[in-house]
Amino acid sequence: MSMTIVVGLLMVVGLIGVVVPVIPGLAIVMLGTVLWAADRGDVHAWLVVGAATVLYAAGLVTRYALPGRRMRRAGVRPATLVLALVAAVAGFVVVPVVGAPIGFVLGVYLVELAGHRDHGRARAATMAALEGVVTSAGIELVTGFAIVLIWVVGLLTLGVGP
């Protein structure tokens, strides 16, 4: 089987991993790009990796910064986020795949409810957290598709074989 096909399949698995949080999807997409460049071994392929790395870094920073800023603006305290992350880990252990986002959102609600004794405020914080989770996944998915696009452009301009 050609390395191009292997890398293409790896990238599809990575994109699925972005949606299904069991596997590190974005890292797998990036790994595919690096494997492809290593197999080709030319400067142009490594330039594709360089461009993909810039997108990867920008995606990671944006993935955490944008939702976090929105949640803080909505009044979700940093301590709430830390405890919600603990709840996300527990949720992942209890219910693999979907437990992490459920645990995170439930953690935000319970911490805010315990801290303020106000269902309205806890609900608003939970909605901000839910929006943050969806925004984060969306940013990661767009980043993954952008890396795949860079790789496809590299394939089309450099040719499939080494």
N, C-alpha and C positions, 0 to 999 in steps of 0.2 A: 504494500500500500504506500502510495506517495506521501511524503511529509506534508505536502499541501493539504491533502485530504485529512490526515491526522490532525493537523492544526485547525482546520475548519471545523472538524467534529469537536475538538477541545474547546473552541470558541463557542459553539452552540451549547455545550455543557456549561460553560461559564455563564452565558446569558441566562440559562435556566437557573443556575445557582444564584443569580441576582434576585430572581423572583422567589425561589425556594431557599430560605436562609440557612440551609444545612451545610452547603458548600460555599467556599469563598469565591463567588462568581467572578468578580472583577479581577481578582488576582489570577484566576485561571485563564481569563481572556488575555491578560498581560503575559502570562507564562507562554501561551500559544504563540504570541508575537515574537517573543525572545527565542523560542525553539525554532521558529521559521527562519529568523535571521541567522541563528547559529548554523542551521543546515545550509543556508545559501552561502554564508561566509563572505558576502561582499559589502562594501561601504554603503551602497544604496539601501540594502536591507536593514542595516544598523541605523540609518537615518530614519527609516520607518519606525524602528523601535524607539528612537529618540523622540519622535513626534508623539508616539503612543504613550511614552513615559510622561511627557508634559501633560497630556490629557488625563492620564491616570492620577497624577499628583493633584491637578486642578479639581478633578472629580472627588477625590478623597477629602480635600480641604473643604470644598463646597458642601459635600454630603454631611459633614458634621457642623460646619459653621452656620449655614443658613437656617436649618431647622432649630438649632440651639438658640440662635438669636431671636427667632420668632417665638419660641417658647418662653424665653426670658422676658420678652416684650409683653407676653400674655400674663406675666406674673408667676410663672413657674420658677420656683427657687432652685438654685444649683444643688442644694441638699436633696431636694425632691428628685432631681434627675439622677443623682448618685444612687439613691434608694430604689428608684425605678429600674435602673440598670441591674441592680442586684435581683430585683423581682423578674427581670427579663431572663437572667441566667437561670433562676429557679424555674421559670416557666418553660425554658428550653429543655431542662432536664425532665420535667414532669410530662410535657407534651412536645416531643420532638417536632421540628419544622415550624409549626405555627405558635408554639409556646412562648418564644422570645418576644415577638411584638405584642401578644396578648398580655404577657406578664409585665411588659414595660408600661402599657397603657393602664392596666389595672393597678400597677404600683403607683403611678402618678395619682390616680383617683384616690386610692386609700391613704397615701401620705398627705395629700392636700386636704382630704376630709378630716383626718386625724389632727392636722395642724390648725385648721380654721373652723372646724365644726359647721361648715356651710356647704350644703350640697350644690348650690349654684356655682360657687367659686371652684369647688372640686370638679364639677362638670365642665366648666370653662377651661380649666387647666388640662383636663383629660382630652377635650376636643383639640386643644393646641398640641398636645402630645401626639394624638392620633394623626393630625395634619403633619406633624414633624416626621413621623414614621413613614407616611406615604410620600412626603416630599423627599426624604432621604433615599427611599427605594427608587423613586423616579429619577433622581439625579444619578444614582449608580447605574440604572438601566440605560439612560441616555449616554453616560460615559462609556459603558460597555459597547453600545452600538457605534459610537464615534471611533473607538479603537478598532473595532471590526472594519469599519468603513476605511480607516487609514490603511489597514492591512490589505483590503481588497484593492484599493487604489495602488498600493505597492505591488500587488500581484499583477494588475493590469499594465502597469508601466514598466515593470522589471521582467515580466514573463513568469510563468509558473515554475519552470525548472531551474536548477542551479546554473 
